[in-house]
Amino acid sequence: MATLDVNPQHYQDQLAEKVERLTTLFTPYNVPELEVFESPEQHYRMRAEFRVWHEGEDMYYIMFNQETREKYRVDQFPTASRVINDLMPLLMDAMKSNDVLRRKLFQVDFLSTLSGEVLVSLLYHRQLDEAWIEDAKALKQQLNDEGFNLNLIGRARKMKIILDRDYVIEKLDVNGKPYVYQQVENSFTQPNGKVAEKMLEWAVDCTNDSTGDLLELYCGNGNFSLALAQNFNRVLATELAKPSVESAQYNIAANNIDNVQIIRMSAEEFTEAMEGKREFRRLKDNGIDLKSYNCNTIFVDPPRSGMDIDTCKMVQGYERILYISCNPDTLKDNLDILSETHNVTRFALFDQFPFTHHMEAGVMLERKA
């Protein structure tokens, strides 16, 4: 986003432009009618990052225009959650008058939840000492006394000081059922909480007549795994990032789900294991026998780069493919391969990032007769 000019009155126009762009992009694949899931027009982002500008005795948040790279002052950020906007001025005023907390502070990161928690990370160009810890604890207490559910982190080179935890607990509602998710600082989470709920409901609806087991690649913190587990006998999910795997294990236990198993592997490694090219001790150590799974459906939510060719070929081996993409261009590249064997039977746009060019898309593919 180039500026803070976010006008809710223009929301439907920008959404209509995305609908047209996405529909046109995927016309060659004979896709069904696009299902469109809107975002709240304001206060939809659960996280935000701001640089800090020092000007004499003053100090304030800034962002940069992505087109001109010019800085501009930010006192409120209407795309961010209400709790972030409420906290921003109080946090800055408290630090501005404290020499210990403000000295060489260069960035503030916020991570919030629909359930009202917020985690603040303060980033410094200096080492943090006992004086910082003492004043940071007082700041945390002051803000919590004012009604916030706040935790605080101090970061500097090779330093991370946690007051009192480095994660928030999100609660997402999926068709009336609450799911609990641990979301760790600096780990991937869906930025738009309300649209994330709609994505989960759509994925559950796409798979509600499923049989057998589900294989999931790129599972993150188990965001989709937990909600989809109700539609399958078992779920086997893979993820490479260690913090995400640890959060996924936490979330499985927190939601009392007993048919989901997470293994720390990349999609490329798992493809090699499935094809018998390599044996992985991680599978054996976790008691996972790939041959015991009866997976007719595979779910993928890859990074912006999409899936590599070998993984696409492996994915083609499944009757049904559910694919969530944060980059329609790489989704289109993958569909060039997947459409050789499968038809697109569901097609969705999730407006995770209003007032930007970014689009989140979902497709359900089923094997051709």
Salt bridges, closest charged atoms under 4 A:
GLU17 OE2 - ARG21 NE 3.06
GLU35 OE2 - ARG346 NE 2.75
ASP58 OD2 - ARG73 NH1 3.50
ASP58 OD1 - LYS96 NZ 3.28
ASP75 OD1 - ARG73 NE 3.08
ASP93 OD1 - LYS96 NZ 3.84
GLU117 OE1 - ARG165 NH2 2.75
ASP164 OD2 - LYS140 NZ 3.10
ASP166 OD2 - LYS160 NZ 2.90
GLU185 OE1 - ARG155 NH2 2.86
GLU185 OE1 - LYS160 NZ 3.45
GLU197 OE1 - LYS194 NZ 3.67
ASP205 OD2 - ARG346 NH2 2.91
ASP209 OD1 - ARG320 NH2 3.13
ASP213 OD2 - ARG234 NH2 3.67
GLU269 OE1 - ARG282 NH1 3.34
GLU272 OE1 - ARG278 NH1 3.21
GLU275 OE1 - LYS277 NZ 3.15
GLU319 OE2 - ARG367 NE 3.24
GLU340 OE1 - LYS313 NZ 3.95
ASP351 OD1 - LYS18 NZ 2.75
